């Protein structure tokens, strides 16, 4: 996974670059740095970011992502049995190979003080431009 700053450095340095993804080679040819960055995102690279649970009393028990244009949720990308405790964080990776940066997010939290378990939804989040995502308690 190329992080955002590395992609920007590549974009400044390259005009035509072969990119290998899943055994296939793609060539990104661009007129400017912004176009090269877009071409690199198009080949469906993995997206990685830090997921932070800033709640005081509720554990993050499941985390699902879906390209915004999709109707279906993917699997729990935290992994089986993984829980992000209050005040803790984990690194998550989206491996779906989608050609988009805009995702819908669904976080499932366990019960806390005076509140039951439940889901929090966010839509159309650009995950390519972030290094972390934090859930805050209101």
N, C-alpha and C positions, 0 to 999 in steps of 0.2 A: 504494500500500500504506500503510495506516495502521499506524504502529508502536503498541506496547502502551500507551505513555504518552499518545499522542494519542487513542487510542480511549477511554482512561479519562477524559480531559478532555471529549471529546464526550459520553460517557456521563453525566457529571455535569451538563452544560449542557443536554442535550436530553431531551425527553419523546416527541416525535414528529418523525421526521426522514425526508425522502425520500432514498433512496439510489439512484443510477443505476449500473447494472452491465450491460455488454454491450447497451446500447440499451434495456434495460427499467428501469422505475422500481419500487423496492420501498419500502414505508413501514414503518419500525420504530416500533412503538408499545409502550411498556413502562411498567411500574409503578415501576421503580427503575433505578439506574445499571447494576447487574450485568445486568439483563435487556436493556438497550439494547446493552451490549457484546456479548452473545450474539447478538442480532439482527443486528448489524453483521457478525459473523463468519459468519453464515448465508448471506449473499449471495455468498460465494465469492470474497472478495478475494485478491489475490496475497499471498504470504508471503515476506518477504525477511529473510535473516540472514547474518552473517559466518561463513564456514567456515574454521576454522584448522587447519593441519597442524603440530602441535607435535612430530612425529617428528624424530629427529636425522638419519636416513639414508634414509628412504623417502618417495618422492613419491606424492601422492594423484593418481591418474590418471583415475578415474571416480567419479561420485557420483550415486546413484539414490535416488529417494524414491517412496513409494507410500502412499496412505491405508491405515491399519492394517487396515481391513476388506476391502481389495482383495487379490487373489491375484497381481496382475501388477505388475511394475516399470515405471515410465515410462522415458523416454529419459535418457541421461546429461545431467544439468542443468549440468554444468561447461561443456559445449559441445565441439565437435569440436577436438581438438588442445590443449585447455586442461589444464594440469598445475599442481597446487599443490605447489610445491617444499617441502622440509623447512624449517620455521620461517616459512613464508609463509602468506598468507590470501587469500581472495577472497569476494566477495559473491555469494550464490546467491539465486534467486527461484523459487518454486514457482508456476507459472501455471495449474495444472490446474482451478481453479474449484471444487474440491471443497468440500463443506459441513462440513469437519472440521478439527480442529487436530492430531489424532493421526496421526502418520505413522511408517512404518518407514523406516529409513535403511540404505543399503548403500554403503560406501566401498571402492573398489578401490585398493590400494597396490602400487606396484612393488617390486622386490626391494631389499633393503638388506643391511647387514653380517650375514652368517651366516643370512639368512632369504630365502625366495623371495617372489614376488608372492602376494597373497591378498586376500580380502574380509573386511571387518568389518561385522557386522550389529547394528543396534539396533532394538528394536521398541517401538511405542506411545509415541513421543516427542511431547510437546506442543510443536510448533514455533511456535505463536502466542504463547507466553509467553517466548520466548528471543530475544535479539538476536545471540547467537553460539553456535556449537557447535565444540568443540575435540576433536581426536583427540590423545591422549597416548600416548607409548611407555611400555610397562610396564617 
